[in-house]
Amino acid sequence: MRTIKSACQLQPKALEINVGDQIEQLDQIINDTNGHDYFMKTFITDGMKTLLSKGIARLAGKSNDTVFHLKQAMGGGKTHLMVGFGLLAKDSALRETLIGSMPYQSGFDSAKIAAFNGRNNPHTYFWGEIARQLGKEGLFREYWESGAKAPDEQSWIKLFDGEEPILILLDEMPPYFHYYSTQVLGQGTIADVVTRAFSNMLTAAQKKKNVCIVVSDLEAAYDTGGKLIQRALDDATQELGRAEVSITPVNLESNEIYEILRTRLFLSRPDKSEIAEIASVYASRLAEAAKAKTVERSAEALATDIESTYPFHPSFKSIIALFKENEKFKQTRGLMELVSRLLKSVWESKEDVYLIGAQHFDLSIHDVREKLAEISEMRDVIARDLWDSTDSAHAQIIDINNGNQYAKQVGMLLLTASLSTAVNSVKGLTEREMLECLIDPNHQGSDFLSAFSELQKSAWYLHQTQEGRHYFSHQENLTKKLQGYADKAPQNKVDELIRHRLNDMYKPVTKEAYEKVMPLPEMDEAEAALKTGRVLLIVSPDGKTPPGIVSNFFKALVNRNNILVLTGDKSSIASIEKAARHVYAVTKADNEIPGSHPQRKELDEKKAQYEQDFQTTVLSVFDKLLFPGKNQGEEVLRPKALDSTYPSNEPYNGERQIIKTLTSDPIKLFTQITENFDALRARAESLLFGSQDEVRKTDLIDKMKQKTQMPWLPNRGFDQLAIEAYQRGVWEDLGNGYITKKPKPKTTEVIISEDSSPDDSGTVRLKIDVMNAGNSPRIHYTEDSEVSESSPVLSDNTLSTKALKVQFLAVDPTGKNLTGSPNTWNNRLTLRNRFDEVSRTVELYVAPRGRIKYTLDGSEARNGTEYTGPIQLGYEDATVYVFAECDGLEEKRTFTFAKSGSKEVPIIKEVPATLYSPSPKRLDSSSKTYEGLKMAKEKSIEFEQVTLMVGSAPKAIYLSLGEIKISAEFIEKELIHLQSLLSPDTPVIMTFKKAYTPTGYDLEQFAKQLGIEIGNGEVEQK
């Protein structure tokens, strides 16, 4: 019985295969490759048969299948398949020789081929490269010379014109699409153009009878590029109703992989009779092992597979399958390279090998060691447990002591079965699976079992799953290591950790329920803290409610309403200590193991687990709140279960849970003072003021800390309650440190607001309200003189007046409130003009009355010419500077007029401008209003004398803002708030009389965009 080395002959360079050799110029490979030599080393898989049969039919014009989509992970045989198809498509003689029986293979002579690899980025883009290879580069020049532009469907059809078959091969396109998805173009990316070009090419090809397209994909890699390809394929399918044909080039679950390996790596193998002899010997050995119960009885069936897997062990495929999904492992070419290293190990070995298995890798060979380290990322595992140049690895020491290589083979087999880097992947082998792979004609299972037992005891990185699978990993028995740290943790460090973690879990941030947290406190320290504010004490349960130490402490406490206790029913502090020791252990290991260490990932998982365990333990132990109250007249700590409901996707917030508990029935904490004002005021007056009307504020606050029946308010909550009471007039701050719950009588006060701006005659409509004047107040007023109680009485709450000054006086007829001082309203002078374009004269008006002066040269109008009649202007642009005064009231305006014949109001573009309109400017729709506010925000335009009208009667809202400069942001915010009260399609109108713009240009653009007409004299610029 011959060994592998004597029975098999290798292909040239079979021991030197390297996947680093990228295939980038597909067209050059196809043109320069000898087809006969290529297929001598090619096993035609089922996937290749499918592509050839359907693709050849398409090129012969006998099939509607246009697009073939090769879908497999990186290195899955796609490029090899494309090259083979291209060689056959261009050579009719080669087709006759290799696939002569295939339908339609003789239906055409030679196809024109354009091949493109997506790892290239030519400046002409993929469509330009295809056009070049088809000899029609000029047709597509316009689509790259001025930047990326997608050829439309008709352009592709023109490119495909003619009867000659066309084969387009697009390899590794996802990285091409992915790259251009990062290149910005306009509002999108160049990938949008590439996708459109690709989609147009597909639909154009489907409208021709002899154009065939093959495109490869990369599953689980270049996700963005893959999705863009699929989108284009789907778009083409929807348009023409024909889907692409998906093909898996190599089925790695079948024996195809063995066929490929044999074809590519071996020049000759022994005949079937010799292979059958080897299979018989293996069957005998496995049967013996089955009787001894070292392997499963079913292992004997492995021998029957040897004829289809020779020269490889039947189990080799399943070992490789464990890590074929590794992100960096190229499935077909990567496997070819790996097996090349395995063959190198066998051919350089002095051992007799009859079937090649993973155990035969020789780590002393640099290329072998580097390849396995690259796949597994376990250099430390190899160096410590399997092979080291100084012979100090654990497996080497075992083999040196025993004089054999059993530990090396066991270790290599388990390492190869542990190479997977995929999440939640199956790793390793059971003991029986391991022996099925190792038993051969010269070695019994017991030999390997003994070596495995020794390796288990000494290896640093060998682990076992709950299912009994043994595997190598980066971790060095981490659980045991952490347990050692936990057992040896100093008690004072554990106590410190518990306090620190409890403080973090219940740290007061809002301070609504408590201002400080004291975990497992000394009671003397707690008493001192409770003198100043509310404190949360976290106290170990002792089986009593409240715990004994708290009960005695509460009885002797002065500020009893300041205490809040978090505790539980059972004494379970030991479980918290255990959980804390685990947290201490991972924290210690965290400081020792750097981020690049192989154990880091598992440590992080353990850390997260122990942190969660600690939190869960804390929540199960400390699950009850105790807060002050009264029970049958006795002051007690009332128990209440801590609210345990919180969002699972958010970190635990102990303060939030305590607030939820205290603000639910029975309520102890009131966070909304305004909403609960009446109840809180009544409680404060009863418990804090008692029988006294006036009490010192500091005494009230002290009583809040002491009276257990007093509800809790947030931090500084009493100040909020007092301010609310002052505003409602039910309490009064006496200004000497005292507060009274019976305020002294108030003085009357008149509140004046303008319900309209002055009209042309200077008339203003005033709205009058009063404070502290009873239900039927009397309002006296007088125009342009002093008011008294003998002055006329206002019959309504409005007054229309042209007076320069109006005084009001409010009187409470009941005498309950004192009569306050008069309130004076001062009118404003309003300057206007009337311009006659024909005569080029302007008339000036002041309302309600006054004297006018003016200048035409820009000098101070106060010192100008007295106005007596129309002013004559010239034919050029003119500006009139106007000043008016009357009885101490003053007003200035600047009126600008365009030159004769011009209808445009002259505006200086670079200078700030104010639009000043006698009648309001209107934005008369919702869309125009929001458009105007958006533009105003962008240009920092502000408004004055704004009105907002939302809805229509009876559901209408009217908001008027007087002479206050308002930003567009403020208006928009208020408008959105008002609209929320009505339906979304409610009409909106906005008007304004003044607009302040940073430049005249901004005013012009704003007015033009919104269709606002600007009249003569309505723009002021300094």
C-alpha angles and dihedrals in degrees: 000000000000126000122237093260093054097039101045134055119209128226114251110278091009089138094051105055113144124185090201088084100097122204104225108150101054094172091055092048091051093047095045099041124096105231096209092051091046095054092044085072096036128093110203105230126201088258091054091047090054093049094046096047095046095035095049089049090052093050088050089054093246101112139058092211102110108159124050117193116202107204121186139114122275112302093016098142097267098127092046090052092049093051090050093050091048093051092051094043093056098042119059092182091055090050091052091051099044107027102017093141094053114109117257094005089129093044093101138021112224128347123220107242131206115181127184132182115210094217088073121080108196116185088239091060122227093296092055091049091051091049090050093052090048089053094245103100093140093063091064101034092106090059096067110018095080096033135289112332123163116236108235124232094266091053090054091048089052090050090051092048115136139053097267112109115251125206118192117192117193113184128188093358099159093076088050093054090041092054094052092047085072095050111091119222119174109307093343140025137278086253087073089059092044092050091049091049090048093049092047090050090053095050092044091051091051090056091057120072100219106035115109126188126195117189127179126214134198113224115216093005132089089011095185093052093047092052092050091051091049091048091055091047091050091048091053091048092052092048098048102020096235122111126212118262109248115213131184104211096204127021101215091187093064134062089266088099091060090049091052093048092049093047096046099039108030127063094187139003133190121273124267095263093058092047089049089054091054090048090052093053091050091048090054093050093047091048090055091050090049091054089051087049092235090123134024117270088240089065089082088071089066088075092064089059094056094088090061096040104038129159084030127066111253090239093058092085093055091047091053091046090064092070105021090106093060108132094232096042115099101212105217103018091034091052090047090055093045093050089046087060090047091053090049088054091051095044092051094043125101090210122103106247120188100170123022116238139165090264090071097069108121111215092191087074107086096217091050093048094047093048094052092044090051093052097042102032085217105125091141091052092052094045096047104035109021119022138002130166090240093052089242099124114115096246091048092052091051093049093046090052093047098038096234141081101243096115090049092053093044090049094047093049093049092044091054089049089052099053097103115117094179119119115264091359125161110256136183135003137272117246092258094047089051093053092048087061097043105044110098137159092282103038135059126212093246091064092059094040091059092050091046091053091054092046091053091056097049107029117105097203105036115115140175129219124220088257090059097255114148119214144157120246139169092255122095103213090297098178091056090046092051092047089056090053091048094051092050097044111129112247093231090054091050092050090048091050093050092052092046094050093046089050090053093047094051102027110149110239104155090029090209095132102025138358100214139024123214114188116205091345135192104246094229089059090046092053091053092049093049091060092072107033150341113301133192110221115198105205129182113249117246100182093269130098107249100017112253095249091052094046093056091042093053093052092057095042121111099194094050094158091061098066127097121174130199111198141124145232102257132051099245102143089124090068090052090050091052092050090046091053089056090051089049090052096052090044090055091047089046089062092048103044115066123216093257094054117113091236094054097095095051090043090055090050091050090046092053090046095050092045089052091046091052092050092046090050092049091050092049093049101038100047103130134075124206118199133171122271144124129271119187090339094310123113108238144157105258117214124226131171112251112247104252100186116107136142110281091214093059132072115261112267110193095187091055091051092050091049090050089051096048095045094053124080121324085040119209099159123055111193096171105066099172093050091050098035099123094051094044093047091050091049092048094048091048099043104027107030095031111169093343122096096197121043133170110254094230089055091052091052092048090052090051087061092049109038106083092196091059112103118239120251127195121267107302086006094138090059089053091049091049094048090050089050092049091050092050090048096237095112131031132205103226091200095235098087092277130110123203126204090204106060121205119250115286129229121245119254134190119222115203127194130171112242091188140013121251112284126215091285093048094252116152127190111221127199114212128202131167139210130210094008102114130243096305106036122184116223120198121194142175133187120231093349143068118292126226138165087270092059120104117287119237108243095197135024091253132069129188111205143165092193119125090225135018125188124203132194125189122208128189104220091202091060090227092120126045119246110255132210122289118268118222126209119197121205123221128235112243118208120200138166140208116207125201108205094193097053093029090228129137128204121206127211134187124194141238085004142300149121120287130210127179146180133199099198100063095258123134107298091207087072095039137108119305109249113237104152147341115334119228114227129193127241096263129076109298137191124200117201110205134193127185132182139175130170093339096319117118136186135179130197137171119212120195123196129193123239119271114291095015120113095190118100107234111246127177104227099207098047128080112262136201122205106214112183126182090208121041120267110232134219094191104190140045093248094049092046094052092041090053093048091049092052091044090054091050092049097037092240117168129200139210134199092021126177126191120198114190123183128344135268131327090019100041134134123203120190119182124188117193130207093329122125105236130189122230089239091059093048093049092049092051092045092053089049092050093047091053088069091060137040118296093248094053111138117250128200125182126191132181138176100202133038124183114205128185091229140011088243090059090052092050092049093045093050094044094049093050099037094245114161116220115208131206112285094016097106123073123190129171 
